[in-house]
């Protein structure tokens, strides 16, 4: 299809309807997960001491960081390459390649997490935490792959299985466990839920599970090695930028001081998961539009994604401001009396809103494979954020240190917006673009 400058009203309407249907389907699965994550965090705020809850939140944070590496190695390449594949055979071949990479990396991250947790927290927590991180990573890749193949319905079934399994097991855990066993049990509940979700997704897909890191699969990865190397560098620096400052607060101030921040972070999980939906929805569409040279549709996708996320942030911020006193007294049961929850919630809302404003531009830059550029800006923003967080922790309280996290996100927002204003939507630094991998037959 030739490049176009505008979309006709009919094309725009059809595009909106199709994207809206997929968005609702994908959002439903994310909402299910969000409700369960919210529920387990609120239940553990009541059931665990602040220190133990802070430890649970730190393990959850480790899992979130691990997800980004699996996405860089397998999930994002699948979202970019599969929509551009020439036929079902090519799609199946890429599924073997990326699935094998995701499985191997998820296993490695599970073992690494268990080793990190073993000495300070004991064998039970280490095994449960490692299993949770590894299975969460693997299920996250499966969802990316299903969205890239336009099989979002199966992803929704997997989300439902995860939520139902986790809810039932959590209820049984809270009835039967207490004290030191509750932390390990809660992580085991999450691991089991993700495991069931994986099995349900694979069963619904009705395709043989094939894993291989030999021959054709290795050649495909070698064909993308430069882009993947920069992608991994970008993910590492982005994690330092997006999560490192919060983790720094947890490490320097301690689990108990981090607990109110972690509890307030849970309140914003619906917005973060909505952003995940938008990325999973638009990245395959952007990849197809880039392949077709359709710049009008790229701009159209950018406007839709940014508008949806900004509207959601504004509405959610108003709701949260009105409901925060009830949340503090009922959901948190007064556990954080004396903590500036209003300040924490406002700074986190401002940070999340800033993040939502650059989701669209950053996704387009990822799809264009501008990994070198993204790694550079993440490094700069991480340096700004960590420096400010450390300074504010020294001068003030953990709540005010969140200003450093906000400043870091503002750096990324300004850079991504400036980059898109200065270049065409489909422009890319040639050094960032790996040769498109040939599909060996």
Secondary structure, 3 states (H helix, E strand, C coil): CCCCCCCCHHHHHHHHHHHHHHHHHHHHHHHHHHHHHHHHHHHHHHHCCHHHHHHHHHHHHHHHHHHHHHHHHHHHHHHHHHHHCCCHHHHHHHHHHHHHHHHHHHHHHHHHHHHHHHHHHCHHHHHHHHHHHHHHHHHHHHHHHHHHCCCHHHHHHHHHHHHHHHHHHHHHHHHHCCCCHHHHHHHHHHHHHHHHHHHHHHHHHCCCCCCCCCCHHHHHHHHCHHHHHHHHHHHHHHHHHHHHHHHHHHHHHCHHHHHHHHHHHHHCHHHHHHHHHHHHHHHHHHHHHHHHCCHHHHHHHHHHHHHHHHHHHHHHHHHHHHHHHHHHHHHCCCCCCCCCHHHHHHHHHHHHHHHHHHHHHHHHHHHCCCHHHHHHHHHHHHHHHHHHHHHHHHHCCHHHHHHHHHHHHHHHHHHHHHHHHHCCCCCCCHHHCCCCCCCCC
